[in-house]
Each structure stands twice: as structure tokens, then as C-alpha cells.
């Protein structure tokens, strides 16, 4: 999911639509737009999408391992009659 969001942002930058999009988002939140979107750089975009994808998949693997661990707290509780 993280990688998809950043891929979408990279595509907006590449298409030249990111500045208008970010200006719109700021203006509807009553914030004066002060940020300027830099020109598209394919290497930086690829690294950002790859990094966020690795973070997302790492979290998924951590969750799978965590869910497979035995539940110590439930093993200590006495059973209800």
C-alpha cells in the first residue's frame, strides 16, 4: 500500500500534475501553499517506491511471524468452568 501511494505520487510528478494537486490540497485546508515540487527524477522515484515497498512487506512479514508465536498470556490464564 505504501509503495502504491508513492508510485501514484511519482506518476503525478512525472505528469506535471503534482504542483496543482498539492496547491489544491493546501488551499482547501486553509493553508497558503509554499512548497514547490521539484522536477521528476526516475532514480529518486524508484528508490522511494522500493524503500516504502520494503517497509510495507517487512511489516507484513513481522505480522505473520507475530501471529504465529504462541500466546503466553492465554496459556497462563485458568480455564473458565
Biopython code that builds the backbone (N, CA, C, O; Angstrom):
import numpy as np
from Bio.PDB.StructureBuilder import StructureBuilder

atoms = [
    (1, "UNK", "N", (0.824, -1.187, 0.000)),
    (1, "UNK", "CA", (0.000, 0.000, 0.000)),
    (1, "UNK", "C", (0.869, 1.253, 0.000)),
    (1, "UNK", "O", (0.619, 2.200, -0.745)),
    (2, "UNK", "N", (1.906, 1.239, 0.859)),
    (2, "UNK", "CA", (2.795, 2.408, 0.890)),
    (2, "UNK", "C", (3.444, 2.637, -0.471)),
    (2, "UNK", "O", (3.515, 3.769, -0.948)),
    (3, "UNK", "N", (3.910, 1.575, -1.086)),
    (3, "UNK", "CA", (4.562, 1.701, -2.382)),
    (3, "UNK", "C", (3.590, 2.207, -3.440)),
    (3, "UNK", "O", (3.973, 3.002, -4.298)),
    (4, "UNK", "N", (2.351, 1.764, -3.391)),
    (4, "UNK", "CA", (1.340, 2.226, -4.359)),
    (4, "UNK", "C", (1.065, 3.713, -4.209)),
    (4, "UNK", "O", (0.926, 4.423, -5.205)),
    (5, "UNK", "N", (0.984, 4.187, -2.980)),
    (5, "UNK", "CA", (0.771, 5.617, -2.750)),
    (5, "UNK", "C", (1.934, 6.431, -3.300)),
    (5, "UNK", "O", (1.721, 7.469, -3.927)),
    (6, "UNK", "N", (3.158, 5.974, -3.072)),
    (6, "UNK", "CA", (4.311, 6.723, -3.548)),
    (6, "UNK", "C", (4.494, 6.581, -5.056)),
    (6, "UNK", "O", (4.992, 7.497, -5.709)),
    (7, "UNK", "N", (4.102, 5.459, -5.600)),
    (7, "UNK", "CA", (4.124, 5.315, -7.055)),
    (7, "UNK", "C", (3.140, 6.294, -7.694)),
    (7, "UNK", "O", (3.456, 6.923, -8.704)),
    (8, "UNK", "N", (1.957, 6.423, -7.111)),
    (8, "UNK", "CA", (0.960, 7.374, -7.617)),
    (8, "UNK", "C", (1.499, 8.793, -7.546)),
    (8, "UNK", "O", (1.346, 9.563, -8.494)),
    (9, "UNK", "N", (2.131, 9.146, -6.425)),
    (9, "UNK", "CA", (2.711, 10.489, -6.293)),
    (9, "UNK", "C", (3.801, 10.703, -7.347)),
    (9, "UNK", "O", (3.869, 11.770, -7.956)),
    (10, "UNK", "N", (4.648, 9.703, -7.565)),
    (10, "UNK", "CA", (5.702, 9.819, -8.578)),
    (10, "UNK", "C", (5.119, 10.008, -9.969)),
    (10, "UNK", "O", (5.656, 10.773, -10.771)),
    (11, "UNK", "N", (4.034, 9.322, -10.256)),
    (11, "UNK", "CA", (3.379, 9.486, -11.559)),
    (11, "UNK", "C", (2.784, 10.881, -11.707)),
    (11, "UNK", "O", (2.819, 11.460, -12.793)),
    (12, "UNK", "N", (2.233, 11.429, -10.610)),
    (12, "UNK", "CA", (1.721, 12.800, -10.654)),
    (12, "UNK", "C", (2.852, 13.794, -10.928)),
    (12, "UNK", "O", (2.680, 14.737, -11.701)),
    (13, "UNK", "N", (4.006, 13.580, -10.295)),
    (13, "UNK", "CA", (5.153, 14.459, -10.523)),
    (13, "UNK", "C", (5.620, 14.336, -11.966)),
    (13, "UNK", "O", (5.883, 15.343, -12.623)),
    (14, "UNK", "N", (5.725, 13.107, -12.460)),
    (14, "UNK", "CA", (6.183, 12.872, -13.834)),
    (14, "UNK", "C", (5.232, 13.497, -14.856)),
    (14, "UNK", "O", (5.671, 13.983, -15.898)),
    (15, "UNK", "N", (3.946, 13.486, -14.562)),
    (15, "UNK", "CA", (2.951, 14.040, -15.485)),
    (15, "UNK", "C", (2.827, 15.555, -15.363)),
    (15, "UNK", "O", (2.143, 16.189, -16.166)),
    (16, "UNK", "N", (3.484, 16.135, -14.363)),
    (16, "UNK", "CA", (3.403, 17.584, -14.181)),
    (16, "UNK", "C", (2.149, 18.039, -13.466)),
    (16, "UNK", "O", (1.812, 19.222, -13.507)),
    (17, "UNK", "N", (1.458, 17.133, -12.817)),
    (17, "UNK", "CA", (0.201, 17.465, -12.146)),
    (17, "UNK", "C", (0.341, 17.620, -10.632)),
    (17, "UNK", "O", (-0.609, 18.025, -9.963)),
    (18, "UNK", "N", (1.510, 17.303, -10.091)),
    (18, "UNK", "CA", (1.680, 17.287, -8.638)),
    (18, "UNK", "C", (1.567, 18.676, -8.018)),
    (18, "UNK", "O", (0.987, 18.817, -6.941)),
    (19, "UNK", "N", (2.111, 19.711, -8.675)),
    (19, "UNK", "CA", (2.064, 21.061, -8.101)),
    (19, "UNK", "C", (0.624, 21.541, -7.956)),
    (19, "UNK", "O", (0.251, 22.082, -6.915)),
    (20, "UNK", "N", (-0.175, 21.347, -8.981)),
    (20, "UNK", "CA", (-1.580, 21.764, -8.900)),
    (20, "UNK", "C", (-2.320, 20.965, -7.828)),
    (20, "UNK", "O", (-3.155, 21.509, -7.105)),
    (21, "UNK", "N", (-2.010, 19.683, -7.730)),
    (21, "UNK", "CA", (-2.664, 18.825, -6.744)),
    (21, "UNK", "C", (-2.324, 19.259, -5.320)),
    (21, "UNK", "O", (-3.213, 19.378, -4.477)),
    (22, "UNK", "N", (-1.045, 19.496, -5.052)),
    (22, "UNK", "CA", (-0.643, 19.870, -3.701)),
    (22, "UNK", "C", (-1.141, 21.271, -3.359)),
    (22, "UNK", "O", (-1.519, 21.526, -2.215)),
    (23, "UNK", "N", (-1.147, 22.177, -4.324)),
    (23, "UNK", "CA", (-1.697, 23.518, -4.090)),
    (23, "UNK", "C", (-3.182, 23.438, -3.738)),
    (23, "UNK", "O", (-3.653, 24.141, -2.844)),
    (24, "UNK", "N", (-3.914, 22.581, -4.442)),
    (24, "UNK", "CA", (-5.338, 22.394, -4.154)),
    (24, "UNK", "C", (-5.544, 21.833, -2.748)),
    (24, "UNK", "O", (-6.383, 22.325, -1.994)),
    (25, "UNK", "N", (-4.772, 20.798, -2.402)),
    (25, "UNK", "CA", (-4.921, 20.202, -1.072)),
    (25, "UNK", "C", (-4.652, 21.213, 0.041)),
    (25, "UNK", "O", (-5.391, 21.272, 1.024)),
    (26, "UNK", "N", (-3.602, 22.001, -0.115)),
    (26, "UNK", "CA", (-3.317, 23.011, 0.897)),
    (26, "UNK", "C", (-4.427, 24.050, 0.971)),
    (26, "UNK", "O", (-4.861, 24.421, 2.061)),
    (27, "UNK", "N", (-4.882, 24.517, -0.174)),
    (27, "UNK", "CA", (-5.880, 25.596, -0.175)),
    (27, "UNK", "C", (-7.206, 25.170, 0.453)),
    (27, "UNK", "O", (-7.860, 25.991, 1.096)),
    (28, "UNK", "N", (-7.620, 23.922, 0.289)),
    (28, "UNK", "CA", (-8.885, 23.510, 0.907)),
    (28, "UNK", "C", (-8.735, 23.292, 2.410)),
    (28, "UNK", "O", (-9.726, 23.150, 3.126)),
    (29, "UNK", "N", (-7.475, 23.268, 2.889)),
    (29, "UNK", "CA", (-7.232, 23.175, 4.327)),
    (29, "UNK", "C", (-6.849, 24.532, 4.918)),
    (29, "UNK", "O", (-6.342, 24.613, 6.037)),
    (30, "UNK", "N", (-7.100, 25.600, 4.149)),
    (30, "UNK", "CA", (-6.812, 26.967, 4.587)),
    (30, "UNK", "C", (-5.324, 27.173, 4.879)),
    (30, "UNK", "O", (-4.960, 27.897, 5.806)),
    (31, "UNK", "N", (-4.477, 26.535, 4.086)),
    (31, "UNK", "CA", (-3.033, 26.662, 4.223)),
    (31, "UNK", "C", (-2.505, 27.315, 2.949)),
    (31, "UNK", "O", (-2.831, 26.896, 1.838)),
    (32, "UNK", "N", (-1.682, 28.351, 3.130)),
    (32, "UNK", "CA", (-1.088, 29.014, 1.975)),
    (32, "UNK", "C", (-0.017, 28.108, 1.386)),
    (32, "UNK", "O", (0.941, 27.762, 2.077)),
    (33, "UNK", "N", (-0.162, 27.716, 0.120)),
    (33, "UNK", "CA", (0.834, 26.826, -0.485)),
    (33, "UNK", "C", (2.189, 27.518, -0.594)),
    (33, "UNK", "O", (2.306, 28.579, -1.208)),
    (34, "UNK", "N", (3.218, 26.904, 0.010)),
    (34, "UNK", "CA", (4.560, 27.475, -0.054)),
    (34, "UNK", "C", (5.570, 26.489, -0.637)),
    (34, "UNK", "O", (6.723, 26.853, -0.870)),
    (35, "UNK", "N", (5.160, 25.277, -0.868)),
    (35, "UNK", "CA", (6.081, 24.249, -1.360)),
    (35, "UNK", "C", (6.100, 24.227, -2.885)),
    (35, "UNK", "O", (5.082, 24.460, -3.537)),
    (36, "UNK", "N", (7.253, 23.948, -3.427)),
    (36, "UNK", "CA", (7.422, 23.841, -4.878)),
    (36, "UNK", "C", (7.890, 22.426, -5.182)),
    (36, "UNK", "O", (8.872, 21.950, -4.612)),
    (37, "UNK", "N", (7.187, 21.764, -6.075)),
    (37, "UNK", "CA", (7.524, 20.397, -6.469)),
    (37, "UNK", "C", (8.726, 20.439, -7.417)),
    (37, "UNK", "O", (8.728, 21.180, -8.399)),
    (38, "UNK", "N", (9.732, 19.646, -7.113)),
    (38, "UNK", "CA", (10.933, 19.590, -7.949)),
    (38, "UNK", "C", (10.665, 18.780, -9.218)),
    (38, "UNK", "O", (9.677, 18.050, -9.302)),
    (39, "UNK", "N", (11.547, 18.915, -10.194)),
    (39, "UNK", "CA", (11.397, 18.113, -11.411)),
    (39, "UNK", "C", (11.509, 16.618, -11.108)),
    (39, "UNK", "O", (12.145, 16.208, -10.137)),
    (40, "UNK", "N", (10.884, 15.831, -11.954)),
    (40, "UNK", "CA", (10.865, 14.374, -11.784)),
    (40, "UNK", "C", (12.261, 13.795, -11.987)),
    (40, "UNK", "O", (12.981, 14.178, -12.909)),
    (41, "UNK", "N", (12.626, 12.868, -11.109)),
    (41, "UNK", "CA", (13.899, 12.142, -11.205)),
    (41, "UNK", "C", (13.576, 10.660, -11.048)),
    (41, "UNK", "O", (13.165, 10.219, -9.975)),
    (42, "UNK", "N", (13.762, 9.900, -12.114)),
    (42, "UNK", "CA", (13.367, 8.498, -12.127)),
    (42, "UNK", "C", (14.116, 7.685, -11.071)),
    (42, "UNK", "O", (13.529, 6.793, -10.458)),
    (43, "UNK", "N", (15.389, 7.972, -10.850)),
    (43, "UNK", "CA", (16.156, 7.220, -9.865)),
    (43, "UNK", "C", (15.632, 7.471, -8.449)),
    (43, "UNK", "O", (15.471, 6.533, -7.669)),
    (44, "UNK", "N", (15.368, 8.723, -8.123)),
    (44, "UNK", "CA", (14.845, 9.042, -6.795)),
    (44, "UNK", "C", (13.454, 8.452, -6.600)),
    (44, "UNK", "O", (13.133, 7.957, -5.519)),
    (45, "UNK", "N", (12.632, 8.502, -7.635)),
    (45, "UNK", "CA", (11.283, 7.937, -7.542)),
    (45, "UNK", "C", (11.343, 6.421, -7.336)),
    (45, "UNK", "O", (10.614, 5.874, -6.509)),
    (46, "UNK", "N", (12.209, 5.751, -8.085)),
    (46, "UNK", "CA", (12.329, 4.298, -7.959)),
    (46, "UNK", "C", (12.836, 3.905, -6.575)),
    (46, "UNK", "O", (12.348, 2.943, -5.982)),
    (47, "UNK", "N", (13.815, 4.649, -6.062)),
    (47, "UNK", "CA", (14.336, 4.342, -4.728)),
    (47, "UNK", "C", (13.257, 4.544, -3.668)),
    (47, "UNK", "O", (13.164, 3.746, -2.735)),
    (48, "UNK", "N", (12.449, 5.579, -3.788)),
    (48, "UNK", "CA", (11.410, 5.870, -2.803)),
    (48, "UNK", "C", (10.317, 4.802, -2.827)),
    (48, "UNK", "O", (9.857, 4.354, -1.776)),
    (49, "UNK", "N", (9.909, 4.401, -4.012)),
    (49, "UNK", "CA", (8.885, 3.359, -4.132)),
    (49, "UNK", "C", (9.431, 2.029, -3.602)),
    (49, "UNK", "O", (8.723, 1.309, -2.897)),
    (50, "UNK", "N", (10.673, 1.701, -3.933)),
    (50, "UNK", "CA", (11.295, 0.461, -3.455)),
    (50, "UNK", "C", (11.433, 0.473, -1.934)),
    (50, "UNK", "O", (11.128, -0.523, -1.279)),
    (51, "UNK", "N", (11.885, 1.581, -1.372)),
    (51, "UNK", "CA", (12.048, 1.686, 0.074)),
    (51, "UNK", "C", (10.714, 1.513, 0.798)),
    (51, "UNK", "O", (10.627, 0.747, 1.758)),
    (52, "UNK", "N", (9.690, 2.209, 0.353)),
    (52, "UNK", "CA", (8.395, 2.092, 1.032)),
    (52, "UNK", "C", (7.783, 0.713, 0.828)),
    (52, "UNK", "O", (7.084, 0.212, 1.709)),
    (53, "UNK", "N", (8.035, 0.097, -0.316)),
    (53, "UNK", "CA", (7.563, -1.270, -0.529)),
    (53, "UNK", "C", (8.230, -2.248, 0.416)),
    (53, "UNK", "O", (7.576, -3.137, 0.962)),
    (54, "UNK", "N", (9.543, -2.085, 0.612)),
    (54, "UNK", "CA", (10.262, -2.954, 1.553)),
    (54, "UNK", "C", (9.754, -2.766, 2.981)),
    (54, "UNK", "O", (9.611, -3.738, 3.723)),
    (55, "UNK", "N", (9.484, -1.534, 3.361)),
    (55, "UNK", "CA", (8.946, -1.280, 4.695)),
    (55, "UNK", "C", (7.584, -1.952, 4.854)),
    (55, "UNK", "O", (7.314, -2.573, 5.883)),
    (56, "UNK", "N", (6.735, -1.833, 3.854)),
    (56, "UNK", "CA", (5.416, -2.454, 3.912)),
    (56, "UNK", "C", (5.482, -3.968, 3.972)),
    (56, "UNK", "O", (4.793, -4.592, 4.778)),
    (57, "UNK", "N", (6.316, -4.565, 3.114)),
    (57, "UNK", "CA", (6.441, -6.018, 3.127)),
    (57, "UNK", "C", (7.112, -6.503, 4.403)),
    (57, "UNK", "O", (6.785, -7.579, 4.904)),
    (58, "UNK", "N", (8.051, -5.716, 4.936)),
    (58, "UNK", "CA", (8.678, -6.063, 6.210)),
    (58, "UNK", "C", (7.660, -6.095, 7.338)),
    (58, "UNK", "O", (7.696, -6.980, 8.193)),
    (59, "UNK", "N", (6.751, -5.125, 7.337)),
    (59, "UNK", "CA", (5.686, -5.109, 8.339)),
    (59, "UNK", "C", (4.755, -6.293, 8.194)),
    (59, "UNK", "O", (4.268, -6.834, 9.186)),
    (60, "UNK", "N", (4.507, -6.694, 6.962)),
    (60, "UNK", "CA", (3.653, -7.861, 6.714)),
    (60, "UNK", "C", (4.310, -9.137, 7.246)),
    (60, "UNK", "O", (3.655, -9.957, 7.890)),
    (61, "UNK", "N", (5.593, -9.294, 6.977)),
    (61, "UNK", "CA", (6.326, -10.469, 7.471)),
    (61, "UNK", "C", (6.349, -10.461, 8.996)),
    (61, "UNK", "O", (6.136, -11.500, 9.622)),
    (62, "UNK", "N", (6.607, -9.298, 9.602)),
    (62, "UNK", "CA", (6.599, -9.196, 11.055)),
    (62, "UNK", "C", (5.237, -9.601, 11.613)),
    (62, "UNK", "O", (5.167, -10.322, 12.609)),
    (63, "UNK", "N", (4.168, -9.150, 10.990)),
    (63, "UNK", "CA", (2.826, -9.511, 11.441)),
    (63, "UNK", "C", (2.553, -10.997, 11.342)),
    (63, "UNK", "O", (1.949, -11.580, 12.242)),
    (64, "UNK", "N", (2.991, -11.615, 10.260)),
    (64, "UNK", "CA", (2.798, -13.063, 10.108)),
    (64, "UNK", "C", (3.558, -13.837, 11.176)),
    (64, "UNK", "O", (3.027, -14.783, 11.758)),
    (65, "UNK", "N", (4.804, -13.435, 11.436)),
    (65, "UNK", "CA", (5.596, -14.103, 12.476)),
    (65, "UNK", "C", (4.960, -13.879, 13.837)),
    (65, "UNK", "O", (4.835, -14.811, 14.633)),
    (66, "UNK", "N", (4.563, -12.656, 14.100)),
    (66, "UNK", "CA", (3.946, -12.320, 15.389)),
    (66, "UNK", "C", (2.682, -13.151, 15.627)),
    (66, "UNK", "O", (2.459, -13.638, 16.735)),
    (67, "UNK", "N", (1.879, -13.307, 14.617)),
    (67, "UNK", "CA", (0.631, -14.069, 14.764)),
    (67, "UNK", "C", (0.874, -15.567, 14.922)),
    (67, "UNK", "O", (-0.004, -16.277, 15.412)),
    (68, "UNK", "N", (2.025, -16.057, 14.525)),
    (68, "UNK", "CA", (2.348, -17.473, 14.669)),
    (68, "UNK", "C", (2.948, -17.799, 16.037)),
    (68, "UNK", "O", (2.991, -18.965, 16.429)),
    (69, "UNK", "N", (3.412, -16.779, 16.768)),
    (69, "UNK", "CA", (4.014, -17.023, 18.080)),
    (69, "UNK", "C", (2.963, -17.536, 19.060)),
    (69, "UNK", "O", (1.809, -17.113, 19.006)),
    (70, "UNK", "N", (3.346, -18.431, 19.943)),
    (70, "UNK", "CA", (2.379, -18.930, 20.936)),
    (70, "UNK", "C", (1.965, -17.800, 21.878)),
    (70, "UNK", "O", (2.754, -16.915, 22.208)),
    (71, "UNK", "N", (0.757, -17.858, 22.279)),
    (71, "UNK", "CA", (0.215, -16.832, 23.169)),
    (71, "UNK", "C", (0.510, -17.213, 24.608)),
    (71, "UNK", "O", (-0.165, -18.075, 25.172)),
    (72, "UNK", "N", (1.501, -16.587, 25.205)),
    (72, "UNK", "CA", (1.883, -16.888, 26.570)),
    (72, "UNK", "C", (0.812, -16.445, 27.563)),
    (72, "UNK", "O", (0.544, -17.133, 28.547)),
    (73, "UNK", "N", (0.207, -15.298, 27.298)),
    (73, "UNK", "CA", (-0.797, -14.781, 28.234)),
    (73, "UNK", "C", (-2.008, -15.704, 28.305)),
    (73, "UNK", "O", (-2.546, -15.929, 29.389)),
    (74, "UNK", "N", (-2.441, -16.241, 27.172)),
    (74, "UNK", "CA", (-3.615, -17.115, 27.194)),
    (74, "UNK", "C", (-3.289, -18.465, 27.829)),
    (74, "UNK", "O", (-4.182, -19.118, 28.370)),
    (75, "UNK", "N", (-2.028, -18.896, 27.774)),
    (75, "UNK", "CA", (-1.640, -20.174, 28.368)),
    (75, "UNK", "C", (-1.607, -20.096, 29.895)),
    (75, "UNK", "O", (-1.769, -21.109, 30.574)),
    (76, "UNK", "N", (-1.399, -18.907, 30.426)),
    (76, "UNK", "CA", (-1.311, -18.737, 31.888)),
    (76, "UNK", "C", (-2.673, -18.587, 32.553)),
    (76, "UNK", "O", (-2.821, -18.838, 33.749)),
    (77, "UNK", "N", (-3.649, -18.181, 31.782)),
    (77, "UNK", "CA", (-4.979, -17.958, 32.372)),
    (77, "UNK", "C", (-5.647, -19.270, 32.727)),
    (77, "UNK", "O", (-5.569, -20.232, 31.963)),
    (78, "UNK", "N", (-6.306, -19.323, 33.884)),
    (78, "UNK", "CA", (-7.084, -20.537, 34.192)),
    (78, "UNK", "C", (-8.312, -20.611, 33.295)),
    (78, "UNK", "O", (-8.875, -19.591, 32.897)),
    (79, "UNK", "N", (-8.705, -21.812, 32.993)),
    (79, "UNK", "CA", (-9.873, -22.021, 32.127)),
    (79, "UNK", "C", (-11.147, -21.711, 32.874)),
    (79, "UNK", "O", (-11.274, -21.976, 34.070)),
    (80, "UNK", "N", (-12.069, -21.155, 32.159)),
    (80, "UNK", "CA", (-13.391, -20.864, 32.725)),
    (80, "UNK", "C", (-14.195, -22.161, 32.823)),
    (80, "UNK", "O", (-14.124, -22.994, 31.919)),
    (81, "UNK", "N", (-14.965, -22.351, 33.912)),
    (81, "UNK", "CA", (-15.774, -23.594, 34.008)),
    (81, "UNK", "C", (-16.957, -23.580, 33.079)),
    (81, "UNK", "O", (-17.725, -24.542, 33.043)),
]
sb = StructureBuilder()
sb.init_structure("model")
sb.init_model(0)
sb.init_chain("A")
sb.init_seg("    ")
for serial, (resi, resn, name, xyz) in enumerate(atoms, 1):
    if name == "N":
        sb.init_residue(resn, " ", resi, " ")
    sb.init_atom(name, np.array(xyz, "f"), 0.0, 1.0, " ", f" {name:<3s}", serial, name[0])
structure = sb.get_structure()
